[in-house]
Structure formats: structure tokens, C-alpha cells
Amino acid sequence: MRLLYLASVLLALLVLGGCTEGTDWQPVDPSKAVVSADGRCLDLRFETGVGDITKVRVTELDDRVIIDLRVRYPSDKARILMAISSSKAVRLKAPLGDRTIRAKSGATVRVERPGDSPSGKPPVGYPACGSPSKS
């Protein structure tokens, strides 16, 4: 009986935590971007929920890179409201160089480069974009 009660409470918490309907993509600002040594790979760091689906669109300009990061909540199951650190790797067409990174909202995204740490070692979670895609 007690086990049934605990299961009921857990289910209620999950449901009250939100079952979001629809397929609306919500914007999310990355908290930072870890840059690879060659400057072509960005590992975008952000907070999201368990099971959330993400997509990203990158716009490269001469003086900045604009990141349009979006999240969609699964509509087929209860959403667990627990923030988790997530990342999404993207490959740039040209090295980042001295360009700034901005979220689509206009917020500046903090950049972490391989030489930024006192040891000179790559940052934790150093990006691995893999091979460039052939278009």
C-alpha cells in the first residue's frame, strides 16, 4: 500500500511538473562556447530539461557569430523539471578568430579557448566536432 502511495505521488509530481503540448521551439541562450584549437568547432553549453530536444542554427558574419539555439519539450510524456547541463557541438565555416559570439537574443556568449586555462590545457569537455561535412 505504501509503495502504491509513493508511486502515485511521484506520478503526480511528474504530471504537475508539466506536460507541454505542441511543437513550439523555445529560444535558449548558451552560457558559454568552448572553442577548438583550430577555431572551427564550438561546443555550446546551456541548461535544459531531461529529454528536451535541441536544434541550433549558426549565422556567420565578418565581426560576429550568431547562435540561434532552440529547445522543444517532448509532448508524448511527462516533463521532469530538473535542469541539466547540456552541450551541442557546431562546426563553423571559417575559424572564429577575433569574432564575438552572440545569442540570437543579442546576449553575448562567453568564449573559452584552449589557452584560457592556467595550465594551457584544453578546457574540460573540449569540443569534438568530427570531420567537416562535405557539401
N, C-alpha and C positions, 0 to 999 in steps of 0.2 A: 504494500500500500504506500509506504514511504517512497519507494522508488518511482511509483506512478506519479506521485505528487511532485517529486523533483523533476521528472521528465516534463510534466505539464508546465511547471514554472519556467523551465528552460525554453520550451517551445513558445510560450507567451512572450518571453524576452526577445526571442528572435523575431517574432512577428511584429511586436511593438517597436522593435528597432527599425522597422521599415521594410516593406516590400514595395519597391518603387516600380511603377508600371511604365511602359513606354520605352522608347529607344532614344531619348534625348541625351546627347553628348554634352557633358558639363565641362567648362574650362577649368584647368588646374595649372597653377604657376609652379614650375620647377624650383626647388630650393637652391640647387646648385647644379653645375655641369662639370664633370670630370673630363679633362681633355687628354687625348692620347699624345704620345711623344711627337708623332708626325702632324698633329693638329687637325687631322681629318675625322676623328671619331670623338663624339660627345656621348658621355653616359649621363643622362638626365636623371636627377634624383628628385623624388616627390613623395608625398603621403597620399595613400589611397586606402580603400577598404578591402576586406577579404573578398576575393572573387571578382573584383571590378575589372572591366575590360578597358584597355587604353589604346589610343592611337595618337600619332604625332605627325605634324606637317611642319617642314622646315623651309623658311624663305631666306635665301642668302642675298644680302646686299653688300655694296662696297665697304660700308662702315659698320655694319652690324648683321647679326643673325637673329631672326625672329622665330621663336618656338611656339607653335600652336599645339599644346598638349591637351587632350580631352579624355574624359573618363565616362564610361557608361556602366550603370549598375545592372547586374543581372536581374531580369524580370521574372525568371522562372523559379526563383527560390527566395527564401527569406534572406535579408541582408544582415550580416553581422557587423555592428557598428564598432569596429576596432581598427584604428589607424595602423597601417603597416608601412614601413619604408619600402619603396619600390624604385625601380630604375628601368630606363628604356634607352637602348643604345641606338644612335643615329650616325650615319656617315655623311660628312659634308663633301660637296663637290670640290671645294678649294680649302686649304688649311685655314684654321681660324685666324692665325696671325694676331694682329692687334685689334681685331673687331670685337665689339661688345656683344653680349648675348642678352636678348630681351624676350620676355614672355609676350604673347600677343596682347595681354592686358596693358603692356607698357612697363611692367616691373622689370628692373634689372636682375638678371640671374647671376649669382656668384659663380666665378670660374675658378677651378682648381686645376693647376698644371703639374706635370711631373716634378719640376724643380721647386715647387712651393713648400714641400716639407723640409724640415731642418736636416734630415738625413739625405735628401736628394733622391730618395726612392719614390717610385710611383705612388700616388695616393691609394688608399685601401679601396678595393673594388675597381681597380684600373680597368678602363673600358676595353672590351674585345668586340670590335665590330665585324670581324671576319674579313673576308675578301670583298673588295669593292664590287658592286653589281655591274654587270655588263649590259649597257643599253643599246 
